[in-house]
């Protein structure tokens, strides 16, 4: 995972995201780094029409390949359609 200070508004990143309706389902999803609309000057992630904090609790990767490698490490093979690009 990269340092948070390397992200800029407009960056496209990849995160490991757990389905809120099925906690045993996780996937890699593309997200955008944007300025937090509630806290000017602070960055956040925009994913599924929702703003998420850009903090150490979120696994964020610069490339899809990095995210897929981490996914496989933590969850096993990505075969079977768990990764969404």
Buried (B, 14 or more C-beta within 10 A) or exposed (E): EEEEEEBEEEBEBBBBBEEEEEEEEBBBBBBEBBBBEEEEEEBBBBBEEEBBEBEEEBBBBBEBEBBBEBBEEEBEEBEEEBBEE
